[in-house]
Amino acid sequence: MKHSEFWSAVEAVFGSAYGRSLTQDMVLPELGATCVQALDDGVAPERVWALLCDETERSETERWIFRTDTHR
């Protein structure tokens, strides 16, 4: 997952405003950091996305939204 895919998935699943708020304010317990902090610290976007999905109890469909292109 690229950073751009992370941000596209955040917007698709949570919406623009709420998604940005979540990524800036919600601390992911496993990392002890927000999504934005974790990404800035070099944590892989796919790991940050997985933890965000875990914390917000997203469905499998939402969790894999960034993989909608089957030609990869």
Residue, then its C-alpha position, 0 to 999 in steps of 0.5 A: m500500500k502506498h501513502s496515496e492509497f492509504w489516504s484514498a482508502v481513508e476518504a472512501v471509508f470514513g469520508s474526507a473530514y471525519g477521516r482526516s480527524l480520525t487520522q490526526d486525533m485517534v491514537l492507535p494503542e499498538l503504536g502509541a501514536t496517531c495514524v499521521q504520527a505513525l506514517d511520519d515515523g515511517v510505519a508502513p501505510e498498510r500496517v497503519w491502515a490495518l490497525l485503524c480498521d481494527e480499532t474502528e471495527r471495519s468490515e472486510t470489504e472496507r478493510w480491502i477497499f484499496r485493493t479494488d483493482t484486480h489487475r495488480 
